[in-house]
């Protein structure tokens, strides 16, 4: 059984509901939201000032990013990038690229958490 397509002869019509570009944008937005929510607050240290905490956060963020990208063997500038961006022939990152990005993101969070814990931070509100 084949689907009936209408349109000019010799062309292929995209399947109904095919929104690959929109789906790619949604996946990217959700990935960024997860990444940013994992880094946003939640760490406390009983004796650190807010300035010290920001400095520690920035240092751990930089170290975790550098280490995770080095282990992935990819420079930050082209991680997950599609040469030339999405085009008619390229709808964005491949499933393997998305899996690699997910693995590196998990590695980043693990490194970041370890760094913050090594500096004496704990998750949640400070204990009084």
DSSP file (Angstrom, degrees, kcal/mol; ACC not computed):
  #  RESIDUE AA STRUCTURE BP1 BP2  ACC     N-H-->O    O-->H-N    N-H-->O    O-->H-N    TCO  KAPPA ALPHA  PHI   PSI    X-CA   Y-CA   Z-CA
    1    1 A X              0   0    0      0, 0.0     2,-0.3     0, 0.0     0, 0.0   0.000 360.0 360.0 360.0 127.6    0.0    0.0    0.0
    2    2 A X        -     0   0    0      0, 0.0     2,-0.3     0, 0.0     0, 0.0  -0.858 360.0-112.5-116.9 150.8    1.5    3.3   -1.0
    3    3 A X        -     0   0    0     -2,-0.3     2,-0.5     1,-0.1     0, 0.0  -0.576  30.8-123.1 -79.7 141.6    0.6    6.8    0.1
    4    4 A X        -     0   0    0     -2,-0.3     2,-0.4     0, 0.0    -1,-0.1  -0.725  29.1-165.7 -87.3 129.3   -0.8    9.1   -2.6
    5    5 A X        -     0   0    0     -2,-0.5     2,-0.3     2,-0.1     7,-0.0  -0.892   4.9-159.0-116.7 146.9    1.1   12.3   -3.1
    6    6 A X        +     0   0    0     -2,-0.4     2,-0.2     3,-0.0     7,-0.0  -0.843  42.7  75.8-117.8 159.1    0.0   15.4   -4.9
    7    7 A X  S    S-     0   0    0     -2,-0.3     3,-0.1     6,-0.0     4,-0.1  -0.761  83.4 -18.6 132.3-178.0    2.1   18.1   -6.4
    8    8 A X  S >  S-     0   0    0     -2,-0.2     3,-1.3     1,-0.1     2,-0.0  -0.245  76.6 -98.5 -59.8 145.0    4.4   18.7   -9.4
    9    9 A X  T 3  S+     0   0    0      1,-0.2    -1,-0.1     3,-0.0     3,-0.1  -0.348 105.9  25.5 -63.8 142.6    5.6   15.6  -11.2
   10   10 A X  T 3  S+     0   0    0      1,-0.3     2,-0.3    -3,-0.1    -1,-0.2   0.524  99.0 107.5  82.7   6.3    9.1   14.5  -10.3
   11   11 A X    <   -     0   0    0     -3,-1.3     2,-0.5    -4,-0.1    -1,-0.3  -0.814  62.8-133.5-114.0 157.7    9.1   16.1   -6.8
   12   12 A X        -     0   0    0     -2,-0.3     2,-0.4    -3,-0.1    -4,-0.1  -0.942  16.7-144.5-112.0 127.7    8.9   14.5   -3.4
   13   13 A X        -     0   0    0     -2,-0.5     2,-0.1     1,-0.1     3,-0.1  -0.727  24.0-112.5 -90.8 136.7    6.5   15.9   -0.9
   14   14 A X        -     0   0    0     -2,-0.4     3,-0.1     1,-0.1     4,-0.1  -0.420  42.6 -97.4 -65.2 141.2    7.5   15.8    2.7
   15   15 A X    >   -     0   0    0      1,-0.1     3,-1.9     2,-0.1    -1,-0.1  -0.236  48.6 -90.3 -58.1 149.0    5.4   13.5    4.8
   16   16 A X  T 3  S+     0   0    0      1,-0.3    -1,-0.1    -3,-0.1     3,-0.1  -0.379 115.7  22.1 -60.0 133.8    2.6   15.2    6.7
   17   17 A X  T 3  S+     0   0    0      1,-0.2     2,-1.0    -3,-0.1    -1,-0.3   0.537  84.0 143.8  85.2   6.5    3.8   16.2   10.1
   18   18 A X    <   +     0   0    0     -3,-1.9    -1,-0.2     1,-0.1     3,-0.1  -0.706   7.7 153.5 -83.8 107.2    7.4   16.3    9.1
   19   19 A X     >  +     0   0    0     -2,-1.0     4,-2.7     1,-0.1     5,-0.2  -0.473   2.8 155.8-130.6  60.1    8.9   19.2   10.9
   20   20 A X  H  > S+     0   0    0      1,-0.2     4,-2.4     2,-0.2     5,-0.1   0.885  75.3  48.2 -58.7 -42.9   12.6   18.2   11.2
   21   21 A X  H  > S+     0   0    0      2,-0.2     4,-1.9     1,-0.2    -1,-0.2   0.927 113.4  46.8 -65.8 -43.3   13.9   21.7   11.6
   22   22 A X  H  > S+     0   0    0      1,-0.2     4,-2.2     2,-0.2    -2,-0.2   0.894 112.1  51.3 -64.0 -39.4   11.3   22.6   14.2
   23   23 A X  H  X S+     0   0    0     -4,-2.7     4,-2.7     1,-0.2    -1,-0.2   0.904 107.8  52.7 -64.6 -40.7   12.1   19.4   16.1
   24   24 A X  H  X S+     0   0    0     -4,-2.4     4,-2.4    -5,-0.2    -1,-0.2   0.895 109.1  49.3 -61.0 -40.6   15.8   20.2   16.0
   25   25 A X  H  X S+     0   0    0     -4,-1.9     4,-2.6     2,-0.2    -1,-0.2   0.903 111.5  49.1 -65.4 -41.6   15.2   23.6   17.5
   26   26 A X  H  X S+     0   0    0     -4,-2.2     4,-2.6     2,-0.2     5,-0.2   0.925 111.5  48.9 -64.5 -44.4   13.1   22.0   20.2
   27   27 A X  H  X S+     0   0    0     -4,-2.7     4,-2.4     1,-0.2    -2,-0.2   0.922 113.0  47.9 -61.3 -44.2   15.7   19.4   21.0
   28   28 A X  H  X S+     0   0    0     -4,-2.4     4,-2.5     2,-0.2    -2,-0.2   0.920 111.9  49.4 -62.5 -44.4   18.4   22.1   21.2
   29   29 A X  H  X S+     0   0    0     -4,-2.6     4,-2.3     1,-0.2    -2,-0.2   0.910 112.6  47.2 -62.5 -42.8   16.3   24.3   23.4
   30   30 A X  H  X S+     0   0    0     -4,-2.6     4,-2.4     2,-0.2    -1,-0.2   0.899 111.1  51.8 -66.3 -39.5   15.5   21.5   25.8
   31   31 A X  H  X S+     0   0    0     -4,-2.4     4,-2.5    -5,-0.2    -2,-0.2   0.926 111.3  47.0 -61.7 -44.8   19.2   20.5   25.9
   32   32 A X  H  X S+     0   0    0     -4,-2.5     4,-3.0     2,-0.2     5,-0.2   0.893 110.5  52.6 -64.1 -39.4   20.2   24.0   26.7
   33   33 A X  H  X S+     0   0    0     -4,-2.3     4,-2.5     2,-0.2    -2,-0.2   0.915 111.3  46.3 -62.9 -42.5   17.5   24.2   29.4
   34   34 A X  H  X S+     0   0    0     -4,-2.4     4,-1.7     2,-0.2    -2,-0.2   0.925 113.9  48.8 -65.1 -44.2   18.7   21.0   31.1
   35   35 A X  H  X S+     0   0    0     -4,-2.5     4,-0.9     1,-0.2    -2,-0.2   0.935 115.3  43.2 -61.2 -47.4   22.4   22.2   30.9
   36   36 A X  H  X S+     0   0    0     -4,-3.0     4,-1.2     1,-0.2     3,-0.4   0.859 111.5  53.4 -70.2 -35.2   21.6   25.6   32.4
   37   37 A X  H  < S+     0   0    0     -4,-2.5    -1,-0.2    -5,-0.2    -2,-0.2   0.830 105.3  55.7 -69.6 -29.1   19.3   24.2   35.1
   38   38 A X  H  < S+     0   0    0     -4,-1.7    -1,-0.2     1,-0.2    -2,-0.2   0.774 114.3  39.6 -70.8 -25.3   22.0   21.8   36.2
   39   39 A X  H  < S+     0   0    0     -4,-0.9     2,-1.1    -3,-0.4    -2,-0.2   0.586  91.0 100.7 -97.9 -13.0   24.4   24.8   36.7
   40   40 A X  S  < S-     0   0    0     -4,-1.2    -1,-0.1    -5,-0.1    -4,-0.0  -0.636  92.1 -64.6 -86.7 101.1   22.0   27.3   38.1
   41   41 A X  S    S+     0   0    0     -2,-1.1     3,-0.1     1,-0.1    82,-0.0   0.030  77.3 122.3  63.3-166.5   22.4   27.4   41.9
   42   42 A X        +     0   0    0      1,-0.3    82,-3.4    81,-0.1     2,-0.4   0.310  55.2 107.1  92.1  -9.1   21.7   24.7   44.4
   43   43 A X  E     +A  123   0A   0     80,-0.3     2,-0.3    78,-0.1    -1,-0.3  -0.843  44.1 179.8-105.0 139.4   25.2   24.7   45.8
   44   44 A X  E     -A  122   0A   0     78,-2.8    78,-2.5    -2,-0.4     2,-0.4  -0.978  15.2-170.0-138.4 153.4   26.0   26.1   49.3
   45   45 A X    >   -     0   0    0     -2,-0.3     3,-0.7    76,-0.2    76,-0.1  -0.988  22.5-138.9-141.2 129.1   29.1   26.5   51.4
   46   46 A X  T 3  S+     0   0    0     -2,-0.4    -1,-0.1    74,-0.3    75,-0.1   0.753  98.9  29.1 -64.4 -24.8   28.8   27.6   55.1
   47   47 A X  T 3  S+     0   0    0      2,-0.1     2,-0.3     0, 0.0    -1,-0.2   0.334  93.5 103.8-121.4   9.6   31.8   29.9   55.1
   48   48 A X    <   -     0   0    0     -3,-0.7    -3,-0.2     4,-0.0     2,-0.1  -0.729  62.1-132.6 -95.9 141.8   32.1   31.3   51.5
   49   49 A X     >  -     0   0    0     -2,-0.3     4,-2.6     1,-0.1     5,-0.2  -0.423  31.8-105.1 -78.3 163.1   31.0   34.8   50.5
   50   50 A X  H  > S+     0   0    0      1,-0.2     4,-2.3     2,-0.2     5,-0.2   0.868 123.2  53.0 -57.5 -35.6   28.8   35.2   47.4
   51   51 A X  H  > S+     0   0    0      2,-0.2     4,-2.2     1,-0.2    -1,-0.2   0.919 110.1  46.7 -66.0 -43.1   31.9   36.5   45.5
   52   52 A X  H  > S+     0   0    0      1,-0.2     4,-2.7     2,-0.2    -2,-0.2   0.897 111.6  51.9 -64.7 -39.5   34.0   33.5   46.5
   53   53 A X  H  X S+     0   0    0     -4,-2.6     4,-2.5     2,-0.2    -2,-0.2   0.905 109.6  48.9 -64.4 -41.1   31.1   31.2   45.5
   54   54 A X  H  X S+     0   0    0     -4,-2.3     4,-2.6     2,-0.2    -1,-0.2   0.902 112.0  49.1 -64.1 -40.4   30.8   32.8   42.0
   55   55 A X  H  X S+     0   0    0     -4,-2.2     4,-2.4     2,-0.2    -2,-0.2   0.920 112.7  47.0 -65.4 -42.8   34.6   32.5   41.5
   56   56 A X  H  X S+     0   0    0     -4,-2.7     4,-2.8     2,-0.2     5,-0.2   0.902 112.1  51.2 -64.1 -40.8   34.5   28.8   42.5
   57   57 A X  H  X S+     0   0    0     -4,-2.5     4,-2.6     2,-0.2    -2,-0.2   0.929 111.5  46.8 -61.4 -46.1   31.5   28.2   40.2
   58   58 A X  H  X S+     0   0    0     -4,-2.6     4,-2.4     2,-0.2    -2,-0.2   0.905 113.6  48.5 -63.8 -41.7   33.3   29.9   37.3
   59   59 A X  H  X S+     0   0    0     -4,-2.4     4,-2.6     2,-0.2     5,-0.2   0.936 114.1  45.0 -65.1 -46.2   36.5   27.9   37.9
   60   60 A X  H  X S+     0   0    0     -4,-2.8     4,-2.6     1,-0.2     5,-0.2   0.887 112.9  52.0 -65.2 -38.3   34.6   24.6   38.2
   61   61 A X  H  X S+     0   0    0     -4,-2.6     4,-2.3    -5,-0.2    -2,-0.2   0.935 112.4  45.0 -61.8 -47.0   32.6   25.4   35.1
   62   62 A X  H  X S+     0   0    0     -4,-2.4     4,-2.6     2,-0.2     5,-0.2   0.923 115.3  47.1 -64.3 -45.6   35.7   26.2   33.1
   63   63 A X  H  X S+     0   0    0     -4,-2.6     4,-2.7     1,-0.2     5,-0.2   0.921 113.7  47.3 -63.5 -44.3   37.6   23.1   34.3
   64   64 A X  H  X S+     0   0    0     -4,-2.6     4,-2.4    -5,-0.2     5,-0.2   0.899 113.6  48.2 -65.8 -40.0   34.7   20.7   33.7
   65   65 A X  H  X S+     0   0    0     -4,-2.3     4,-2.2    -5,-0.2     5,-0.2   0.947 114.3  45.4 -64.8 -48.4   34.0   22.1   30.2
   66   66 A X  H  X S+     0   0    0     -4,-2.6     4,-2.3    -5,-0.2    -2,-0.2   0.940 115.8  46.2 -60.5 -48.5   37.7   21.9   29.2
   67   67 A X  H  X S+     0   0    0     -4,-2.7     4,-2.4    -5,-0.2    -1,-0.2   0.915 112.9  48.4 -63.1 -44.5   38.1   18.4   30.6
   68   68 A X  H  X S+     0   0    0     -4,-2.4     4,-1.4    -5,-0.2    -1,-0.2   0.888 113.9  46.3 -67.5 -37.8   34.9   17.0   29.1
   69   69 A X  H  X>S+     0   0    0     -4,-2.2     5,-1.9    -5,-0.2     4,-0.8   0.861 111.5  52.2 -72.0 -34.8   35.7   18.4   25.6
   70   70 A X  H ><5S+     0   0    0     -4,-2.3     3,-0.7    -5,-0.2    -2,-0.2   0.923 109.0  49.7 -64.4 -43.0   39.3   17.2   25.8
   71   71 A X  H 3<5S+     0   0    0     -4,-2.4    -1,-0.2     1,-0.3    -2,-0.2   0.836 109.9  51.9 -64.0 -31.0   38.1   13.7   26.6
   72   72 A X  H 3<5S-     0   0    0     -4,-1.4    -1,-0.3    -5,-0.2    -2,-0.2   0.675 108.0-130.7 -77.7 -16.5   35.6   13.9   23.7
   73   73 A X  T <<5 +     0   0    0     -4,-0.8     2,-0.4    -3,-0.7    -3,-0.2   0.772  68.9 113.8  73.8  25.9   38.5   14.9   21.4
   74   74 A X      < -     0   0    0     -5,-1.9    -1,-0.2     5,-0.0    -2,-0.2  -0.994  66.3-122.2-132.5 134.3   36.6   17.8   20.0
   75   75 A X    >   -     0   0    0     -2,-0.4     3,-0.8     1,-0.1     4,-0.5  -0.396  27.7-117.4 -69.9 152.9   37.4   21.6   20.3
   76   76 A X  G >  S+     0   0    0      1,-0.2     3,-1.1     2,-0.2    -1,-0.1   0.862 107.4  65.6 -58.4 -39.0   34.6   23.7   21.8
   77   77 A X  G 3  S+     0   0    0      1,-0.3    -1,-0.2     3,-0.0    -2,-0.0   0.809 113.5  28.0 -59.3 -34.2   34.2   25.8   18.6
   78   78 A X  G X  S+     0   0    0     -3,-0.8     3,-1.2     2,-0.1     2,-0.5   0.254  82.8 132.6-114.9  15.7   32.9   22.9   16.5
   79   79 A X  T <  S-     0   0    0     -3,-1.1     3,-0.1    -4,-0.5    -3,-0.0  -0.538  90.2  -9.2 -69.1 118.6   31.3   20.7   19.1
   80   80 A X  T 3  S+     0   0    0     -2,-0.5    -1,-0.3     1,-0.3     2,-0.2   0.494 100.9 140.4  76.2   3.5   27.9   19.7   17.7
   81   81 A X    <   -     0   0    0     -3,-1.2     2,-0.6    11,-0.1    -1,-0.3  -0.545  46.7-142.7 -82.8 145.0   28.1   22.2   14.8
   82   82 A X    >   -     0   0    0     -2,-0.2     3,-2.9    -3,-0.1    11,-0.1  -0.933  32.4-109.9-102.5 121.1   26.9   21.3   11.4
   83   83 A X  T 3  S+     0   0    0     -2,-0.6    -5,-0.0     1,-0.3     0, 0.0  -0.276 102.6   1.2 -53.5 124.2   29.2   22.7    8.7
   84   84 A X  T 3  S-     0   0    0      2,-0.0    -1,-0.3     3,-0.0    -3,-0.0   0.414 115.6-102.8  79.1  -3.2   27.2   25.5    7.0
   85   85 A X    <   -     0   0    0     -3,-2.9     7,-0.2     2,-0.0     5,-0.1  -0.064  68.9 -23.3  75.9 177.1   24.2   25.0    9.3
   86   86 A X  S    S+     0   0    0      5,-0.2     2,-0.2     3,-0.1     5,-0.2  -0.364  71.8 163.9 -62.1 134.1   21.0   23.1    8.4
   87   87 A X        -     0   0    0      3,-2.8     3,-0.4    -2,-0.1     5,-0.0  -0.742  56.9 -81.5-135.6-175.6   20.3   23.1    4.6
   88   88 A X  S    S+     0   0    0      1,-0.2     3,-0.1    -2,-0.2    -2,-0.1   0.843 133.1  40.4 -61.0 -32.7   18.0   21.1    2.3
   89   89 A X  S    S+     0   0    0      1,-0.2     2,-0.4     2,-0.0    -1,-0.2   0.588 119.8  45.9 -92.0 -11.1   20.6   18.3    2.4
   90   90 A X        -     0   0    0     -3,-0.4    -3,-2.8    -5,-0.1    -1,-0.2  -0.948  56.1-174.7-137.2 113.3   21.4   18.5    6.1
   91   91 A X        -     0   0    0     -2,-0.4     2,-0.3     1,-0.3    -5,-0.2   0.249  60.5 -83.0 -92.8  13.9   18.7   18.8    8.7
   92   92 A X  S    S+     0   0    0     -7,-0.2    -1,-0.3    -5,-0.0   -11,-0.1  -0.800  83.1   0.9 122.3-163.4   21.1   19.2   11.5
   93   93 A X  S    S-     0   0    0     -2,-0.3     2,-0.1   -13,-0.2   -11,-0.1  -0.226  70.6-117.4 -63.2 147.9   23.2   17.0   13.8
   94   94 A X     >  -     0   0    0      1,-0.1     4,-2.4     4,-0.0     5,-0.2  -0.355  29.6-103.8 -76.5 164.5   23.1   13.3   13.2
   95   95 A X  H  > S+     0   0    0      1,-0.2     4,-2.2     2,-0.2     5,-0.1   0.862 124.6  53.5 -56.7 -35.4   21.7   11.0   16.0
   96   96 A X  H  > S+     0   0    0      2,-0.2     4,-2.7     1,-0.2    -1,-0.2   0.902 107.2  50.3 -68.0 -39.4   25.3   10.0   16.7
   97   97 A X  H  > S+     0   0    0      2,-0.2     4,-2.6     1,-0.2    -2,-0.2   0.906 111.1  49.5 -62.7 -40.6   26.3   13.7   17.1
   98   98 A X  H  X S+     0   0    0     -4,-2.4     4,-2.2     2,-0.2    -2,-0.2   0.894 111.3  49.0 -65.7 -38.6   23.4   14.2   19.5
   99   99 A X  H  X S+     0   0    0     -4,-2.2     4,-2.4     2,-0.2    -2,-0.2   0.916 111.3  49.7 -65.7 -42.9   24.4   11.1   21.5
  100  100 A X  H  X S+     0   0    0     -4,-2.7     4,-2.5     1,-0.2    -2,-0.2   0.921 110.6  50.2 -60.4 -44.0   28.0   12.3   21.7
  101  101 A X  H  X S+     0   0    0     -4,-2.6     4,-2.4     1,-0.2    -1,-0.2   0.903 110.2  50.2 -61.5 -41.4   26.8   15.7   22.9
  102  102 A X  H  X S+     0   0    0     -4,-2.2     4,-2.4     2,-0.2    -1,-0.2   0.910 110.6  49.4 -62.7 -42.8   24.7   14.0   25.5
  103  103 A X  H  X S+     0   0    0     -4,-2.4     4,-2.3     1,-0.2    -2,-0.2   0.916 112.5  47.3 -63.6 -43.4   27.6   12.0   26.7
  104  104 A X  H  X S+     0   0    0     -4,-2.5     4,-2.6     2,-0.2    -1,-0.2   0.881 110.5  53.0 -66.7 -37.7   29.9   15.1   26.9
  105  105 A X  H  X S+     0   0    0     -4,-2.4     4,-2.4     2,-0.2    -2,-0.2   0.917 110.3  47.1 -62.5 -43.7   27.1   17.0   28.8
  106  106 A X  H  X S+     0   0    0     -4,-2.4     4,-2.2     2,-0.2    -2,-0.2   0.899 112.2  50.4 -64.0 -40.2   26.9   14.2   31.3
  107  107 A X  H  X S+     0   0    0     -4,-2.3     4,-2.4     2,-0.2    -2,-0.2   0.900 109.3  52.2 -63.2 -41.3   30.7   14.1   31.7
  108  108 A X  H  X S+     0   0    0     -4,-2.6     4,-2.9     1,-0.2    -2,-0.2   0.945 109.8  47.9 -58.6 -49.7   30.6   17.9   32.2
  109  109 A X  H  X S+     0   0    0     -4,-2.4     4,-2.7     1,-0.2     5,-0.2   0.888 111.2  51.0 -62.0 -39.4   28.0   17.7   35.0
  110  110 A X  H  X S+     0   0    0     -4,-2.2     4,-2.3     2,-0.2    -1,-0.2   0.929 113.4  44.7 -62.9 -45.3   30.0   14.9   36.7
  111  111 A X  H  X S+     0   0    0     -4,-2.4     4,-2.2     2,-0.2    -2,-0.2   0.896 113.9  49.7 -65.7 -40.8   33.2   17.0   36.6
  112  112 A X  H  X S+     0   0    0     -4,-2.9     4,-2.6     2,-0.2     5,-0.2   0.939 111.8  47.8 -63.7 -47.4   31.5   20.1   37.7
  113  113 A X  H  X S+     0   0    0     -4,-2.7     4,-2.5     1,-0.2    -2,-0.2   0.914 111.9  50.1 -60.1 -43.7   29.8   18.4   40.6
  114  114 A X  H  X S+     0   0    0     -4,-2.3     4,-2.2    -5,-0.2    -1,-0.2   0.902 110.8  49.9 -62.2 -41.5   33.1   16.7   41.7
  115  115 A X  H  X S+     0   0    0     -4,-2.2     4,-1.0     2,-0.2    -2,-0.2   0.940 112.1  46.4 -63.0 -48.0   34.9   20.1   41.6
  116  116 A X  H ><>S+     0   0    0     -4,-2.6     5,-2.2     1,-0.2     3,-0.6   0.911 113.2  49.4 -63.0 -41.7   32.3   21.9   43.7
  117  117 A X  H ><5S+     0   0    0     -4,-2.5     3,-1.6     1,-0.2    -1,-0.2   0.873 105.8  57.3 -64.6 -36.4   32.2   19.0   46.2
  118  118 A X  H 3<5S+     0   0    0     -4,-2.2    -1,-0.2     1,-0.3    -2,-0.2   0.745 103.8  54.4 -66.4 -21.7   36.1   19.1   46.4
  119  119 A X  T <<5S-     0   0    0     -4,-1.0    -1,-0.3    -3,-0.6    -2,-0.2   0.378 127.4 -99.8 -91.2   3.0   35.8   22.7   47.4
  120  120 A X  T < 5S+     0   0    0     -3,-1.6   -74,-0.3     1,-0.3    -3,-0.2   0.574  74.6 142.4  93.8   9.7   33.4   21.9   50.3
  121  121 A X      < -     0   0    0     -5,-2.2     2,-0.3    -6,-0.2    -1,-0.3  -0.522  29.7-164.0 -83.0 151.5   30.1   22.8   48.7
  122  122 A X  E     -A   44   0A   0    -78,-2.5   -78,-2.8    -2,-0.2     2,-0.2  -0.930  26.0-103.2-128.9 157.2   27.0   20.8   49.2
  123  123 A X  E    S+A   43   0A   0     -2,-0.3   -80,-0.3   -80,-0.2     2,-0.1  -0.552  82.3  20.8 -77.7 143.2   23.7   20.7   47.3
  124  124 A X  S    S-     0   0    0    -82,-3.4    -2,-0.2    -2,-0.2     2,-0.1  -0.383 105.2 -24.2  98.3-174.8   20.7   22.5   48.8
  125  125 A X  S    S-     0   0    0      1,-0.1   -81,-0.1    -2,-0.1     2,-0.0  -0.395  76.1 -94.2 -73.3 149.7   20.4   25.2   51.3
  126  126 A X        -     0   0    0    -83,-0.1     2,-0.4   -81,-0.1    -1,-0.1  -0.342  39.1-116.9 -63.9 144.0   23.1   25.7   53.9
  127  127 A X              0   0    0      1,-0.1    -1,-0.1    -3,-0.1    -3,-0.0  -0.684 360.0 360.0 -82.8 130.9   22.6   23.9   57.2
  128  128 A X              0   0    0     -2,-0.4    -1,-0.1     0, 0.0    -2,-0.0   0.422 360.0 360.0-107.1 360.0   22.3   26.3   60.1
